[in-house]
Amino acid sequence: MAEGTGTEQQLQASRASAARGLWNLIKRAGPATVKAAKRAAANYSKFRDWVNDLDWYNPIKLAWKASGSELQYQMWKFIHDQI
């Protein structure tokens, strides 16, 4: 959903869906990746650095880079809340 084309509730649902999608990519990558993501999710900048250190072709990094800063924050918040 493009910004400005839906209600706030629809935008929040869309952001939550993207966050769950990123979390599913992390879980699919295996237990070591889940552990590393949880460790990095202690704060936003540490998590952002962890994602940026992944290989350029990693699906987690691709999903992160394709998102805007607001959505990236929402994805981090979702993962942070999983800890």
PyMOL Python script that loads the backbone (N, CA, C, O; Angstrom):
from pymol import cmd

cmd.read_pdbstr("""\
ATOM      1  N   MET A   1       0.843  -1.155   0.000  1.00  0.00           N
ATOM      2  CA  MET A   1       0.000   0.000   0.000  1.00  0.00           C
ATOM      3  C   MET A   1       0.895   1.226   0.000  1.00  0.00           C
ATOM      4  O   MET A   1       1.808   1.333   0.818  1.00  0.00           O
ATOM      5  N   ALA A   2       0.641   2.134  -0.899  1.00  0.00           N
ATOM      6  CA  ALA A   2       1.439   3.348  -0.983  1.00  0.00           C
ATOM      7  C   ALA A   2       1.066   4.295   0.144  1.00  0.00           C
ATOM      8  O   ALA A   2      -0.089   4.360   0.563  1.00  0.00           O
ATOM      9  N   GLU A   3       2.057   5.025   0.626  1.00  0.00           N
ATOM     10  CA  GLU A   3       1.798   5.989   1.688  1.00  0.00           C
ATOM     11  C   GLU A   3       0.764   7.009   1.209  1.00  0.00           C
ATOM     12  O   GLU A   3       0.829   7.502   0.083  1.00  0.00           O
ATOM     13  N   GLY A   4      -0.173   7.306   2.077  1.00  0.00           N
ATOM     14  CA  GLY A   4      -1.169   8.310   1.764  1.00  0.00           C
ATOM     15  C   GLY A   4      -2.389   7.792   1.034  1.00  0.00           C
ATOM     16  O   GLY A   4      -3.302   8.567   0.745  1.00  0.00           O
ATOM     17  N   THR A   5      -2.435   6.495   0.724  1.00  0.00           N
ATOM     18  CA  THR A   5      -3.582   5.972  -0.025  1.00  0.00           C
ATOM     19  C   THR A   5      -4.540   5.172   0.841  1.00  0.00           C
ATOM     20  O   THR A   5      -5.576   4.726   0.348  1.00  0.00           O
ATOM     21  N   GLY A   6      -4.232   4.980   2.097  1.00  0.00           N
ATOM     22  CA  GLY A   6      -5.093   4.188   2.964  1.00  0.00           C
ATOM     23  C   GLY A   6      -5.292   4.867   4.301  1.00  0.00           C
ATOM     24  O   GLY A   6      -4.671   5.886   4.602  1.00  0.00           O
ATOM     25  N   THR A   7      -6.150   4.296   5.076  1.00  0.00           N
ATOM     26  CA  THR A   7      -6.361   4.813   6.416  1.00  0.00           C
ATOM     27  C   THR A   7      -5.168   4.458   7.283  1.00  0.00           C
ATOM     28  O   THR A   7      -4.349   3.618   6.912  1.00  0.00           O
ATOM     29  N   GLU A   8      -5.074   5.093   8.426  1.00  0.00           N
ATOM     30  CA  GLU A   8      -3.969   4.804   9.342  1.00  0.00           C
ATOM     31  C   GLU A   8      -4.000   3.339   9.785  1.00  0.00           C
ATOM     32  O   GLU A   8      -2.954   2.707   9.932  1.00  0.00           O
ATOM     33  N   GLN A   9      -5.181   2.816   9.993  1.00  0.00           N
ATOM     34  CA  GLN A   9      -5.321   1.419  10.400  1.00  0.00           C
ATOM     35  C   GLN A   9      -4.817   0.485   9.297  1.00  0.00           C
ATOM     36  O   GLN A   9      -4.150  -0.507   9.591  1.00  0.00           O
ATOM     37  N   GLN A  10      -5.122   0.784   8.053  1.00  0.00           N
ATOM     38  CA  GLN A  10      -4.645  -0.033   6.939  1.00  0.00           C
ATOM     39  C   GLN A  10      -3.133   0.051   6.811  1.00  0.00           C
ATOM     40  O   GLN A  10      -2.481  -0.955   6.532  1.00  0.00           O
ATOM     41  N   LEU A  11      -2.565   1.236   7.012  1.00  0.00           N
ATOM     42  CA  LEU A  11      -1.110   1.395   6.942  1.00  0.00           C
ATOM     43  C   LEU A  11      -0.425   0.616   8.057  1.00  0.00           C
ATOM     44  O   LEU A  11       0.600  -0.026   7.827  1.00  0.00           O
ATOM     45  N   GLN A  12      -0.985   0.666   9.265  1.00  0.00           N
ATOM     46  CA  GLN A  12      -0.412  -0.088  10.377  1.00  0.00           C
ATOM     47  C   GLN A  12      -0.455  -1.589  10.098  1.00  0.00           C
ATOM     48  O   GLN A  12       0.503  -2.304  10.389  1.00  0.00           O
ATOM     49  N   ALA A  13      -1.563  -2.064   9.535  1.00  0.00           N
ATOM     50  CA  ALA A  13      -1.681  -3.485   9.206  1.00  0.00           C
ATOM     51  C   ALA A  13      -0.661  -3.874   8.142  1.00  0.00           C
ATOM     52  O   ALA A  13      -0.082  -4.959   8.197  1.00  0.00           O
ATOM     53  N   SER A  14      -0.446  -2.993   7.182  1.00  0.00           N
ATOM     54  CA  SER A  14       0.533  -3.252   6.129  1.00  0.00           C
ATOM     55  C   SER A  14       1.948  -3.310   6.698  1.00  0.00           C
ATOM     56  O   SER A  14       2.737  -4.181   6.329  1.00  0.00           O
ATOM     57  N   ARG A  15       2.264  -2.387   7.591  1.00  0.00           N
ATOM     58  CA  ARG A  15       3.585  -2.380   8.231  1.00  0.00           C
ATOM     59  C   ARG A  15       3.788  -3.625   9.089  1.00  0.00           C
ATOM     60  O   ARG A  15       4.870  -4.212   9.092  1.00  0.00           O
ATOM     61  N   ALA A  16       2.755  -4.023   9.811  1.00  0.00           N
ATOM     62  CA  ALA A  16       2.855  -5.223  10.648  1.00  0.00           C
ATOM     63  C   ALA A  16       3.078  -6.459   9.789  1.00  0.00           C
ATOM     64  O   ALA A  16       3.827  -7.360  10.167  1.00  0.00           O
ATOM     65  N   SER A  17       2.431  -6.496   8.645  1.00  0.00           N
ATOM     66  CA  SER A  17       2.601  -7.626   7.733  1.00  0.00           C
ATOM     67  C   SER A  17       4.034  -7.690   7.219  1.00  0.00           C
ATOM     68  O   SER A  17       4.616  -8.772   7.140  1.00  0.00           O
ATOM     69  N   ALA A  18       4.604  -6.547   6.872  1.00  0.00           N
ATOM     70  CA  ALA A  18       5.999  -6.509   6.409  1.00  0.00           C
ATOM     71  C   ALA A  18       6.944  -6.937   7.517  1.00  0.00           C
ATOM     72  O   ALA A  18       7.920  -7.644   7.269  1.00  0.00           O
ATOM     73  N   ALA A  19       6.655  -6.510   8.739  1.00  0.00           N
ATOM     74  CA  ALA A  19       7.501  -6.887   9.874  1.00  0.00           C
ATOM     75  C   ALA A  19       7.454  -8.394  10.107  1.00  0.00           C
ATOM     76  O   ALA A  19       8.487  -9.020  10.345  1.00  0.00           O
ATOM     77  N   ARG A  20       6.270  -8.970  10.039  1.00  0.00           N
ATOM     78  CA  ARG A  20       6.145 -10.424  10.200  1.00  0.00           C
ATOM     79  C   ARG A  20       6.872 -11.151   9.063  1.00  0.00           C
ATOM     80  O   ARG A  20       7.467 -12.208   9.273  1.00  0.00           O
ATOM     81  N   GLY A  21       6.817 -10.582   7.875  1.00  0.00           N
ATOM     82  CA  GLY A  21       7.512 -11.182   6.736  1.00  0.00           C
ATOM     83  C   GLY A  21       9.013 -11.213   6.950  1.00  0.00           C
ATOM     84  O   GLY A  21       9.662 -12.216   6.655  1.00  0.00           O
ATOM     85  N   LEU A  22       9.573 -10.120   7.462  1.00  0.00           N
ATOM     86  CA  LEU A  22      11.005 -10.093   7.747  1.00  0.00           C
ATOM     87  C   LEU A  22      11.345 -11.105   8.838  1.00  0.00           C
ATOM     88  O   LEU A  22      12.347 -11.813   8.738  1.00  0.00           O
ATOM     89  N   TRP A  23      10.523 -11.175   9.869  1.00  0.00           N
ATOM     90  CA  TRP A  23      10.752 -12.137  10.948  1.00  0.00           C
ATOM     91  C   TRP A  23      10.714 -13.562  10.403  1.00  0.00           C
ATOM     92  O   TRP A  23      11.514 -14.404  10.812  1.00  0.00           O
ATOM     93  N   ASN A  24       9.794 -13.836   9.487  1.00  0.00           N
ATOM     94  CA  ASN A  24       9.718 -15.171   8.883  1.00  0.00           C
ATOM     95  C   ASN A  24      10.967 -15.481   8.064  1.00  0.00           C
ATOM     96  O   ASN A  24      11.437 -16.619   8.060  1.00  0.00           O
ATOM     97  N   LEU A  25      11.509 -14.481   7.372  1.00  0.00           N
ATOM     98  CA  LEU A  25      12.764 -14.688   6.634  1.00  0.00           C
ATOM     99  C   LEU A  25      13.899 -15.028   7.600  1.00  0.00           C
ATOM    100  O   LEU A  25      14.721 -15.902   7.326  1.00  0.00           O
ATOM    101  N   ILE A  26      13.933 -14.339   8.709  1.00  0.00           N
ATOM    102  CA  ILE A  26      14.972 -14.596   9.707  1.00  0.00           C
ATOM    103  C   ILE A  26      14.825 -16.006  10.265  1.00  0.00           C
ATOM    104  O   ILE A  26      15.813 -16.730  10.384  1.00  0.00           O
ATOM    105  N   LYS A  27      13.610 -16.401  10.605  1.00  0.00           N
ATOM    106  CA  LYS A  27      13.393 -17.750  11.143  1.00  0.00           C
ATOM    107  C   LYS A  27      13.741 -18.815  10.114  1.00  0.00           C
ATOM    108  O   LYS A  27      14.293 -19.860  10.460  1.00  0.00           O
ATOM    109  N   ARG A  28      13.422 -18.557   8.855  1.00  0.00           N
ATOM    110  CA  ARG A  28      13.719 -19.526   7.797  1.00  0.00           C
ATOM    111  C   ARG A  28      15.226 -19.692   7.591  1.00  0.00           C
ATOM    112  O   ARG A  28      15.675 -20.732   7.109  1.00  0.00           O
ATOM    113  N   ALA A  29      15.999 -18.682   7.949  1.00  0.00           N
ATOM    114  CA  ALA A  29      17.451 -18.751   7.776  1.00  0.00           C
ATOM    115  C   ALA A  29      18.113 -19.669   8.796  1.00  0.00           C
ATOM    116  O   ALA A  29      19.266 -20.062   8.619  1.00  0.00           O
ATOM    117  N   GLY A  30      17.399 -20.012   9.856  1.00  0.00           N
ATOM    118  CA  GLY A  30      17.927 -20.970  10.816  1.00  0.00           C
ATOM    119  C   GLY A  30      18.108 -20.407  12.204  1.00  0.00           C
ATOM    120  O   GLY A  30      18.051 -19.196  12.415  1.00  0.00           O
ATOM    121  N   PRO A  31      18.330 -21.319  13.168  1.00  0.00           N
ATOM    122  CA  PRO A  31      18.440 -20.918  14.572  1.00  0.00           C
ATOM    123  C   PRO A  31      19.595 -19.953  14.856  1.00  0.00           C
ATOM    124  O   PRO A  31      19.466 -19.068  15.702  1.00  0.00           O
ATOM    125  N   ALA A  32      20.704 -20.115  14.168  1.00  0.00           N
ATOM    126  CA  ALA A  32      21.842 -19.212  14.404  1.00  0.00           C
ATOM    127  C   ALA A  32      21.495 -17.787  13.992  1.00  0.00           C
ATOM    128  O   ALA A  32      21.887 -16.830  14.660  1.00  0.00           O
ATOM    129  N   THR A  33      20.765 -17.647  12.898  1.00  0.00           N
ATOM    130  CA  THR A  33      20.358 -16.321  12.436  1.00  0.00           C
ATOM    131  C   THR A  33      19.331 -15.711  13.380  1.00  0.00           C
ATOM    132  O   THR A  33      19.375 -14.513  13.662  1.00  0.00           O
ATOM    133  N   VAL A  34      18.411 -16.528  13.867  1.00  0.00           N
ATOM    134  CA  VAL A  34      17.418 -16.040  14.833  1.00  0.00           C
ATOM    135  C   VAL A  34      18.122 -15.529  16.079  1.00  0.00           C
ATOM    136  O   VAL A  34      17.799 -14.453  16.584  1.00  0.00           O
ATOM    137  N   LYS A  35      19.076 -16.292  16.570  1.00  0.00           N
ATOM    138  CA  LYS A  35      19.819 -15.905  17.768  1.00  0.00           C
ATOM    139  C   LYS A  35      20.588 -14.602  17.533  1.00  0.00           C
ATOM    140  O   LYS A  35      20.594 -13.720  18.391  1.00  0.00           O
ATOM    141  N   ALA A  36      21.233 -14.486  16.373  1.00  0.00           N
ATOM    142  CA  ALA A  36      21.989 -13.275  16.051  1.00  0.00           C
ATOM    143  C   ALA A  36      21.060 -12.071  15.905  1.00  0.00           C
ATOM    144  O   ALA A  36      21.390 -10.972  16.352  1.00  0.00           O
ATOM    145  N   ALA A  37      19.913 -12.274  15.286  1.00  0.00           N
ATOM    146  CA  ALA A  37      18.950 -11.180  15.104  1.00  0.00           C
ATOM    147  C   ALA A  37      18.404 -10.713  16.443  1.00  0.00           C
ATOM    148  O   ALA A  37      18.266  -9.512  16.676  1.00  0.00           O
ATOM    149  N   LYS A  38      18.095 -11.645  17.315  1.00  0.00           N
ATOM    150  CA  LYS A  38      17.585 -11.274  18.633  1.00  0.00           C
ATOM    151  C   LYS A  38      18.645 -10.524  19.434  1.00  0.00           C
ATOM    152  O   LYS A  38      18.343  -9.548  20.121  1.00  0.00           O
ATOM    153  N   ARG A  39      19.873 -10.984  19.339  1.00  0.00           N
ATOM    154  CA  ARG A  39      20.962 -10.316  20.041  1.00  0.00           C
ATOM    155  C   ARG A  39      21.146  -8.889  19.501  1.00  0.00           C
ATOM    156  O   ARG A  39      21.361  -7.949  20.266  1.00  0.00           O
ATOM    157  N   ALA A  40      21.061  -8.746  18.187  1.00  0.00           N
ATOM    158  CA  ALA A  40      21.243  -7.433  17.573  1.00  0.00           C
ATOM    159  C   ALA A  40      20.048  -6.518  17.806  1.00  0.00           C
ATOM    160  O   ALA A  40      20.194  -5.296  17.775  1.00  0.00           O
ATOM    161  N   ALA A  41      18.874  -7.087  18.036  1.00  0.00           N
ATOM    162  CA  ALA A  41      17.658  -6.289  18.177  1.00  0.00           C
ATOM    163  C   ALA A  41      17.563  -5.579  19.513  1.00  0.00           C
ATOM    164  O   ALA A  41      16.546  -4.949  19.802  1.00  0.00           O
ATOM    165  N   ALA A  42      18.595  -5.666  20.332  1.00  0.00           N
ATOM    166  CA  ALA A  42      18.575  -4.961  21.610  1.00  0.00           C
ATOM    167  C   ALA A  42      18.363  -3.463  21.405  1.00  0.00           C
ATOM    168  O   ALA A  42      17.677  -2.810  22.192  1.00  0.00           O
ATOM    169  N   ASN A  43      18.960  -2.924  20.336  1.00  0.00           N
ATOM    170  CA  ASN A  43      18.673  -1.533  19.982  1.00  0.00           C
ATOM    171  C   ASN A  43      18.675  -1.381  18.461  1.00  0.00           C
ATOM    172  O   ASN A  43      19.248  -2.198  17.740  1.00  0.00           O
ATOM    173  N   TYR A  44      18.036  -0.342  18.005  1.00  0.00           N
ATOM    174  CA  TYR A  44      17.799  -0.162  16.568  1.00  0.00           C
ATOM    175  C   TYR A  44      19.102  -0.056  15.773  1.00  0.00           C
ATOM    176  O   TYR A  44      19.254  -0.713  14.743  1.00  0.00           O
ATOM    177  N   SER A  45      20.028   0.755  16.236  1.00  0.00           N
ATOM    178  CA  SER A  45      21.247   0.951  15.442  1.00  0.00           C
ATOM    179  C   SER A  45      22.081  -0.332  15.352  1.00  0.00           C
ATOM    180  O   SER A  45      22.690  -0.607  14.318  1.00  0.00           O
ATOM    181  N   LYS A  46      22.105  -1.097  16.414  1.00  0.00           N
ATOM    182  CA  LYS A  46      22.839  -2.370  16.383  1.00  0.00           C
ATOM    183  C   LYS A  46      22.186  -3.335  15.398  1.00  0.00           C
ATOM    184  O   LYS A  46      22.878  -4.042  14.665  1.00  0.00           O
ATOM    185  N   PHE A  47      20.845  -3.366  15.381  1.00  0.00           N
ATOM    186  CA  PHE A  47      20.139  -4.239  14.451  1.00  0.00           C
ATOM    187  C   PHE A  47      20.371  -3.790  13.007  1.00  0.00           C
ATOM    188  O   PHE A  47      20.608  -4.613  12.122  1.00  0.00           O
ATOM    189  N   ARG A  48      20.299  -2.492  12.782  1.00  0.00           N
ATOM    190  CA  ARG A  48      20.530  -1.951  11.437  1.00  0.00           C
ATOM    191  C   ARG A  48      21.932  -2.316  10.959  1.00  0.00           C
ATOM    192  O   ARG A  48      22.108  -2.697   9.801  1.00  0.00           O
ATOM    193  N   ASP A  49      22.928  -2.204  11.833  1.00  0.00           N
ATOM    194  CA  ASP A  49      24.295  -2.566  11.469  1.00  0.00           C
ATOM    195  C   ASP A  49      24.399  -4.059  11.169  1.00  0.00           C
ATOM    196  O   ASP A  49      25.100  -4.460  10.239  1.00  0.00           O
ATOM    197  N   TRP A  50      23.704  -4.881  11.955  1.00  0.00           N
ATOM    198  CA  TRP A  50      23.715  -6.334  11.719  1.00  0.00           C
ATOM    199  C   TRP A  50      23.156  -6.653  10.338  1.00  0.00           C
ATOM    200  O   TRP A  50      23.741  -7.437   9.591  1.00  0.00           O
ATOM    201  N   VAL A  51      22.029  -6.046  10.005  1.00  0.00           N
ATOM    202  CA  VAL A  51      21.432  -6.287   8.679  1.00  0.00           C
ATOM    203  C   VAL A  51      22.361  -5.799   7.584  1.00  0.00           C
ATOM    204  O   VAL A  51      22.553  -6.493   6.585  1.00  0.00           O
ATOM    205  N   ASN A  52      22.939  -4.626   7.749  1.00  0.00           N
ATOM    206  CA  ASN A  52      23.827  -4.069   6.725  1.00  0.00           C
ATOM    207  C   ASN A  52      25.092  -4.896   6.535  1.00  0.00           C
ATOM    208  O   ASN A  52      25.717  -4.831   5.477  1.00  0.00           O
ATOM    209  N   ASP A  53      25.478  -5.671   7.545  1.00  0.00           N
ATOM    210  CA  ASP A  53      26.659  -6.532   7.420  1.00  0.00           C
ATOM    211  C   ASP A  53      26.362  -7.856   6.717  1.00  0.00           C
ATOM    212  O   ASP A  53      27.285  -8.607   6.401  1.00  0.00           O
ATOM    213  N   LEU A  54      25.092  -8.146   6.471  1.00  0.00           N
ATOM    214  CA  LEU A  54      24.744  -9.374   5.744  1.00  0.00           C
ATOM    215  C   LEU A  54      25.189  -9.251   4.285  1.00  0.00           C
ATOM    216  O   LEU A  54      25.388  -8.146   3.780  1.00  0.00           O
ATOM    217  N   ASP A  55      25.343 -10.392   3.617  1.00  0.00           N
ATOM    218  CA  ASP A  55      25.696 -10.375   2.190  1.00  0.00           C
ATOM    219  C   ASP A  55      24.641  -9.615   1.395  1.00  0.00           C
ATOM    220  O   ASP A  55      23.467  -9.604   1.764  1.00  0.00           O
ATOM    221  N   TRP A  56      25.057  -8.986   0.314  1.00  0.00           N
ATOM    222  CA  TRP A  56      24.138  -8.152  -0.470  1.00  0.00           C
ATOM    223  C   TRP A  56      22.965  -8.942  -1.032  1.00  0.00           C
ATOM    224  O   TRP A  56      21.904  -8.368  -1.277  1.00  0.00           O
ATOM    225  N   TYR A  57      23.128 -10.228  -1.237  1.00  0.00           N
ATOM    226  CA  TYR A  57      22.072 -11.060  -1.833  1.00  0.00           C
ATOM    227  C   TYR A  57      21.207 -11.760  -0.782  1.00  0.00           C
ATOM    228  O   TYR A  57      20.305 -12.517  -1.141  1.00  0.00           O
ATOM    229  N   ASN A  58      21.459 -11.526   0.482  1.00  0.00           N
ATOM    230  CA  ASN A  58      20.687 -12.148   1.551  1.00  0.00           C
ATOM    231  C   ASN A  58      19.247 -11.607   1.518  1.00  0.00           C
ATOM    232  O   ASN A  58      19.059 -10.390   1.497  1.00  0.00           O
ATOM    233  N   PRO A  59      18.235 -12.477   1.514  1.00  0.00           N
ATOM    234  CA  PRO A  59      16.836 -12.015   1.451  1.00  0.00           C
ATOM    235  C   PRO A  59      16.445 -11.095   2.606  1.00  0.00           C
ATOM    236  O   PRO A  59      15.591 -10.223   2.442  1.00  0.00           O
ATOM    237  N   ILE A  60      17.060 -11.282   3.761  1.00  0.00           N
ATOM    238  CA  ILE A  60      16.768 -10.411   4.898  1.00  0.00           C
ATOM    239  C   ILE A  60      17.224  -8.989   4.580  1.00  0.00           C
ATOM    240  O   ILE A  60      16.494  -8.023   4.804  1.00  0.00           O
ATOM    241  N   LYS A  61      18.427  -8.883   4.062  1.00  0.00           N
ATOM    242  CA  LYS A  61      18.958  -7.557   3.721  1.00  0.00           C
ATOM    243  C   LYS A  61      18.178  -6.936   2.571  1.00  0.00           C
ATOM    244  O   LYS A  61      17.926  -5.731   2.576  1.00  0.00           O
ATOM    245  N   LEU A  62      17.797  -7.730   1.597  1.00  0.00           N
ATOM    246  CA  LEU A  62      17.031  -7.205   0.470  1.00  0.00           C
ATOM    247  C   LEU A  62      15.682  -6.652   0.925  1.00  0.00           C
ATOM    248  O   LEU A  62      15.258  -5.588   0.474  1.00  0.00           O
ATOM    249  N   ALA A  63      15.015  -7.372   1.813  1.00  0.00           N
ATOM    250  CA  ALA A  63      13.724  -6.898   2.323  1.00  0.00           C
ATOM    251  C   ALA A  63      13.917  -5.620   3.135  1.00  0.00           C
ATOM    252  O   ALA A  63      13.107  -4.697   3.046  1.00  0.00           O
ATOM    253  N   TRP A  64      14.971  -5.566   3.912  1.00  0.00           N
ATOM    254  CA  TRP A  64      15.261  -4.393   4.736  1.00  0.00           C
ATOM    255  C   TRP A  64      15.544  -3.181   3.857  1.00  0.00           C
ATOM    256  O   TRP A  64      14.994  -2.103   4.082  1.00  0.00           O
ATOM    257  N   LYS A  65      16.404  -3.359   2.854  1.00  0.00           N
ATOM    258  CA  LYS A  65      16.788  -2.245   1.986  1.00  0.00           C
ATOM    259  C   LYS A  65      15.627  -1.754   1.125  1.00  0.00           C
ATOM    260  O   LYS A  65      15.583  -0.579   0.758  1.00  0.00           O
ATOM    261  N   ALA A  66      14.694  -2.636   0.804  1.00  0.00           N
ATOM    262  CA  ALA A  66      13.551  -2.249  -0.023  1.00  0.00           C
ATOM    263  C   ALA A  66      12.527  -1.434   0.761  1.00  0.00           C
ATOM    264  O   ALA A  66      11.596  -0.875   0.181  1.00  0.00           O
ATOM    265  N   SER A  67      12.696  -1.369   2.063  1.00  0.00           N
ATOM    266  CA  SER A  67      11.752  -0.671   2.923  1.00  0.00           C
ATOM    267  C   SER A  67      12.251   0.734   3.241  1.00  0.00           C
ATOM    268  O   SER A  67      13.454   0.995   3.238  1.00  0.00           O
ATOM    269  N   GLY A  68      11.332   1.611   3.507  1.00  0.00           N
ATOM    270  CA  GLY A  68      11.688   2.951   3.937  1.00  0.00           C
ATOM    271  C   GLY A  68      12.040   2.965   5.413  1.00  0.00           C
ATOM    272  O   GLY A  68      11.880   1.959   6.104  1.00  0.00           O
ATOM    273  N   SER A  69      12.511   4.081   5.887  1.00  0.00           N
ATOM    274  CA  SER A  69      12.977   4.160   7.272  1.00  0.00           C
ATOM    275  C   SER A  69      11.873   3.895   8.291  1.00  0.00           C
ATOM    276  O   SER A  69      12.126   3.257   9.313  1.00  0.00           O
ATOM    277  N   GLU A  70      10.664   4.367   8.040  1.00  0.00           N
ATOM    278  CA  GLU A  70       9.562   4.108   8.973  1.00  0.00           C
ATOM    279  C   GLU A  70       9.258   2.620   9.050  1.00  0.00           C
ATOM    280  O   GLU A  70       9.051   2.081  10.137  1.00  0.00           O
ATOM    281  N   LEU A  71       9.232   1.964   7.914  1.00  0.00           N
ATOM    282  CA  LEU A  71       8.962   0.531   7.893  1.00  0.00           C
ATOM    283  C   LEU A  71      10.118  -0.249   8.519  1.00  0.00           C
ATOM    284  O   LEU A  71       9.890  -1.247   9.203  1.00  0.00           O
ATOM    285  N   GLN A  72      11.339   0.191   8.295  1.00  0.00           N
ATOM    286  CA  GLN A  72      12.481  -0.465   8.924  1.00  0.00           C
ATOM    287  C   GLN A  72      12.363  -0.393  10.441  1.00  0.00           C
ATOM    288  O   GLN A  72      12.632  -1.370  11.140  1.00  0.00           O
ATOM    289  N   TYR A  73      11.961   0.764  10.942  1.00  0.00           N
ATOM    290  CA  TYR A  73      11.783   0.899  12.384  1.00  0.00           C
ATOM    291  C   TYR A  73      10.686  -0.038  12.877  1.00  0.00           C
ATOM    292  O   TYR A  73      10.837  -0.670  13.922  1.00  0.00           O
ATOM    293  N   GLN A  74       9.594  -0.133  12.141  1.00  0.00           N
ATOM    294  CA  GLN A  74       8.499  -1.022  12.524  1.00  0.00           C
ATOM    295  C   GLN A  74       8.954  -2.479  12.518  1.00  0.00           C
ATOM    296  O   GLN A  74       8.557  -3.257  13.386  1.00  0.00           O
ATOM    297  N   MET A  75       9.788  -2.854  11.539  1.00  0.00           N
ATOM    298  CA  MET A  75      10.301  -4.225  11.485  1.00  0.00           C
ATOM    299  C   MET A  75      11.207  -4.497  12.678  1.00  0.00           C
ATOM    300  O   MET A  75      11.120  -5.557  13.299  1.00  0.00           O
ATOM    301  N   TRP A  76      12.085  -3.533  13.002  1.00  0.00           N
ATOM    302  CA  TRP A  76      12.949  -3.708  14.175  1.00  0.00           C
ATOM    303  C   TRP A  76      12.106  -3.832  15.435  1.00  0.00           C
ATOM    304  O   TRP A  76      12.364  -4.699  16.271  1.00  0.00           O
ATOM    305  N   LYS A  77      11.106  -2.979  15.579  1.00  0.00           N
ATOM    306  CA  LYS A  77      10.258  -2.994  16.776  1.00  0.00           C
ATOM    307  C   LYS A  77       9.571  -4.346  16.935  1.00  0.00           C
ATOM    308  O   LYS A  77       9.482  -4.874  18.044  1.00  0.00           O
ATOM    309  N   PHE A  78       9.082  -4.908  15.823  1.00  0.00           N
ATOM    310  CA  PHE A  78       8.427  -6.215  15.869  1.00  0.00           C
ATOM    311  C   PHE A  78       9.412  -7.280  16.368  1.00  0.00           C
ATOM    312  O   PHE A  78       9.070  -8.095  17.224  1.00  0.00           O
ATOM    313  N   ILE A  79      10.616  -7.266  15.834  1.00  0.00           N
ATOM    314  CA  ILE A  79      11.628  -8.253  16.225  1.00  0.00           C
ATOM    315  C   ILE A  79      12.081  -7.999  17.663  1.00  0.00           C
ATOM    316  O   ILE A  79      12.272  -8.945  18.427  1.00  0.00           O
ATOM    317  N   HIS A  80      12.249  -6.755  18.027  1.00  0.00           N
ATOM    318  CA  HIS A  80      12.618  -6.405  19.395  1.00  0.00           C
ATOM    319  C   HIS A  80      11.578  -6.943  20.380  1.00  0.00           C
ATOM    320  O   HIS A  80      11.928  -7.416  21.461  1.00  0.00           O
ATOM    321  N   ASP A  81      10.330  -6.871  20.011  1.00  0.00           N
ATOM    322  CA  ASP A  81       9.252  -7.363  20.871  1.00  0.00           C
ATOM    323  C   ASP A  81       9.215  -8.894  20.953  1.00  0.00           C
ATOM    324  O   ASP A  81       8.563  -9.445  21.840  1.00  0.00           O
ATOM    325  N   GLN A  82       9.904  -9.586  20.043  1.00  0.00           N
ATOM    326  CA  GLN A  82       9.962 -11.046  20.066  1.00  0.00           C
ATOM    327  C   GLN A  82      10.965 -11.571  21.089  1.00  0.00           C
ATOM    328  O   GLN A  82      10.961 -12.755  21.424  1.00  0.00           O
ATOM    329  N   ILE A  83      11.807 -10.696  21.570  1.00  0.00           N
ATOM    330  CA  ILE A  83      12.866 -11.096  22.508  1.00  0.00           C
ATOM    331  C   ILE A  83      12.249 -11.544  23.830  1.00  0.00           C
ATOM    332  O   ILE A  83      12.972 -11.920  24.752  1.00  0.00           O
TER     333      ILE A  83
END
""", "prot")
cmd.dss("prot")
cmd.show_as("cartoon", "prot")
cmd.util.cbc("prot")
cmd.orient("prot")
